[in-house]
Amino acid sequence: MRIGQGIDAHAFSDASDRALWLGLVHIPDATGLAGHSDADVVTHALCDAILGAANLGDLGRHFPDSDPQFRDAPSRRLLEATIGLAHDEGFRVLSADVTIIAEAPRLAPFMPAMSRALSEVVGTTVSVKATTLEGLGALGRGEGIAASAVILLEET
């Protein structure tokens, strides 16, 4: 068995038409995050945790922001590819836990849908929860959103 950890953070976008995607779920009426792909920090943290546990590097190695094919790419595509890479190395995800760090928007109504969507792709339950930083630092001032993920892989 192997444990992996992933962290991702993005600032809010200046573009008024940028959608906010978290955990493969569209969050309506919210400012989107700046990034090369869809900037889904939840899914990106989960991908990095999987890649790390499988000793496959990080998201940037496999899906670089210098590659135009990943411009505005949906994170579902990145997660599916990441799961495939782990499977190719002889691993499957046993357990996954994600924490979102955000002052806004209010995410509680969306967390069950995030858990369902991520679990469907990963093939096991993905726990999703959220917290704030109580006004501390850039995230606490509401300048962006971050996520942290921990996963457990087992050899197949």
Summary of the structure (lengths in Angstrom):
residues: 156
radius of gyration: 14.7
end to end distance: 9.8
largest distance: 44.9
contacts: 534
relative contact order: 0.26
helix: 34%
strand: 30%
